[in-house]
Amino acid sequence: MAVLLVAGAILSEVIATLSLRASQGLTRVGATALVVIGYAVAFVLLAQALKSLNVGPVYAIWSGVGTVGAFVGGVFFFGEPVKPATLIGIGLVVIGVAVMYLGGGMEH
């Protein structure tokens, strides 16, 4: 169940981050509302998951997968560029998350 909470937190955070981009500096009401709601939901779900999961690996997964999700969303929704250096960076994020997960385990 806690892993599903983390997945929900990641999804909410990615939606909030992409909405932040779409909000035009928090000037568009609908997108701004999604920012506030998305981040609030993300933190509530993450807090619940951390009742039974270790903070280090979970935060690495949440932030790392969120980073990849925001990158992919930026490419698809906003036409942001994909450069070789960006792909290398994303690969390093994925490797870092995997190492944190393997090294720390998730459950305490």
Residue pairs with C-beta under 8 A, 6 or more apart in sequence:
2 48
2 49
2 51
2 52
2 53
2 106
2 107
3 49
3 53
3 106
5 45
5 46
5 48
5 49
6 45
6 46
6 49
6 53
6 58
6 61
6 62
8 41
8 45
9 41
9 42
9 43
9 45
9 46
9 49
9 62
10 42
10 61
10 62
10 65
10 66
10 69
11 69
12 38
12 39
12 41
12 42
12 45
13 38
13 39
13 42
13 62
13 66
13 69
14 66
14 69
14 70
14 73
15 34
15 38
16 34
16 35
16 36
16 37
16 38
16 39
16 42
17 38
17 66
17 69
17 70
17 73
18 70
18 73
18 74
18 77
19 31
19 32
19 34
19 35
19 38
20 26
20 31
20 35
21 74
21 78
22 28
22 31
22 34
22 77
22 78
23 31
23 32
23 34
23 35
24 31
26 32
26 35
46 58
46 62
49 58
50 58
52 107
52 108
53 106
53 107
53 108
54 104
54 105
54 106
54 107
54 108
56 100
56 104
57 100
57 101
57 103
57 104
57 105
57 106
58 106
60 96
60 97
60 100
60 101
61 97
61 100
61 101
64 93
64 94
64 96
64 97
64 100
65 97
67 90
67 93
68 90
68 93
68 94
71 80
71 86
71 90
74 80
75 81
75 82
